[in-house]
C-alpha cells in the first residue's frame, strides 16, 4: 500500500485510540525506554492500542532475545531487506494497521524504517523534519540543534549520554502531540 492510498487525518494524542511507533533497535535499555513510552501513551493519554515496529541492524540469527512479535508489534532484521534496503517480510500487518498516529522516533533517517513510514496506512505520520523524507510525513518536527562538542568541557563530553538528545526530542514530540488541537 502506498501513502497515496490512505486517508490522511490529523489527530492529537488526547483523541488518538491507536499509535504506532517505529524505531531502530539499539540495546535492551533502549527497548525498555520505547516500551515505557508505549505504556505511558496508554496510561497517561488513554491510547487504547500502541504498536511498535523496530529495525534490527543484525542478521536474523543475532536477533536480541527480548524482541517478541505480537499482533501490532514486531521487528525485522537486516536479512529481511531486499537489494534496495526495503523490508520484504515481517511488516505487512503493521503497515496495514490504520493507526491514528504513526511516530518515527528516529532523529536521523533509517532507510528501512522510512519504508515502513511511507507504506503505513496511518492517518497521521509524524517524524523529524528531513528534506529528503518530508513528503512521507504529515507533521514534521524540527530537530533542536545539539550542543557543539567544542563548546563543552571535556568532562561534559565524556559524561554526555548519546541518547539524551533522542529522549529530549521524543518528549517534545509527545508534549506537542498532546497540546495540538486536531479533530
N, C-alpha and C positions, 0 to 999 in steps of 0.2 A: 504494500500500500504506500503510495507516495503522499507527501504532505499536502498536495492539492486535493486529495480525496477526503479530507477530514473537515469537520465543521469547527471553524475557529470560534472560540467563545471565551471572553475574559472572565476571570474568576478570582476572588480573593480567598485567602485561607479560611476566613470565617464562614464562607459559603461552600467551600470545597468538601465533597464527600469522598473523593479519591485523589491521591497524589502519587506520582511515580518519581523515583529518584534514580539517576544514573551516575555512576562514579567509577573511578579507577581503583581497583583493589590494591592496597599497598601492604598492609600488615594487619595483624589481629586487632591492634589498638585502634587503627583507623576504621576497621569493620565495626567495632563496638561503638565508635562515635556515630557512624551512619545509622546503626541500629537504634542508638539512643535518640537520634534526630527523628527517626520514624516513630518511635514511641512517643516522643514529645508532640509530634503532629497529631497523634491520636488523642493523647491525654489533655494537652493544653488547648488545642484548636478544634477538637471534635471531629477530625478527619476519620471517617469510618474505615477506609482501606488505604494502606500505603504499600506500594510495590517498590522493590529495589532490584536494579539490574547493574551488575558490575562487570568490568572487563579485567581479566587476569592476564597479565603480560608474561605468562608462563605456558609451557606445554600442558596438556590435559593431565598427564601423569604426575605433574608437580603442583596440581591444584591444592590450595590450602584446605585443610580438613574442616575448618569452621564454616566453609561455604556450603549452603544447602539450597537445592532447587525446590521451590514451592509454587503454588498456583500463580501468584502475582509477582514472584521474585525469582531471581536466578543469577547466573553468571555465564560468561562464555570466555574461552581461552584463546591464546594465540593460534592454536591448532584448528580453531573453528572459523578462521578467516580465510577468504579466498585470496587470489593473487593481488587484488586491488586493496586489500586490507579491510574489506567489509565482512561482517559475520554471515555465515551461511547456515547456521543452525542455532538452536537454543535461545532464540529471541522472539519468535513469531507470536507467542501468546502475550508477551509483554508489549510489543509494539501494537498489537491489535486491541489492547485494552484502552478504552476511551477515558483515560484519567482526566479529571477536571484540570489538573495542573501537572505538567512534567517539568522537573527541575534538573538541569545538568549541573551537578555540583562541582565540576572541574573548572579551575581558573584558566588553564591552558588547554587548547584543543587536543582531544584524544580521538584520533580518526575513527576507530571502531565505535566509540560512543556517539560520535557525530552522526553516524549512520542510524543508530537507534533513535536519536532525536529526530532526524529527518523523516524516518519511516513511521514514527509514532502517530497514533490516532488521537492523541491527547488534544483536548480543547484549547489549552493554552500552554505554550512551551516557553520556558524561562531559562536564561543562561547568561554567561558573561559576554559582554559586547566583544565581537571579533569581526573585523571587516569581511573575512572570508566565509563566515558562517552565520551572519546576521539574518539572512533570508530564511533560515530554518527556525528562527525564534520569533515569538510574538512579543516578548518583552526582554529587552537586553539591559543588563545591569552593568554599569561602568565599574571596572575594577579600580579600587583605590590604589594609588601608587605606593609601593612598599618603600621603606626607608632605604636610603642609599647606604650600602655597607661601608663606604669610605667615610661617611659621617658618623658612624657608630664607633664606640670604643671597642678595642679588640676583645675584651671580655664579653661585651654585649653580643658581638658577632658569634662568639663561641657558644654562648648560652642561648642564643635565639633558636626557638623551635621552628623548623621549616614549615610546620603545619599551622602556625599561628595565623598566617595570612588567610589560609583556607577557612579556619574556624571563624575569623572575623567577617570574611565575605559571606559565609554561609549564614551567620547570624543576621547580618544586614539584609540578606535576601529574605529570610523568614520574617523579620520585622516589617520589611517593606510590603511583602505579600499579605501580611495581616492588616496593614494600615490602608492599603488601597481599597477603594470602594467600587468594585466592579460587580455588575449584576450577573 
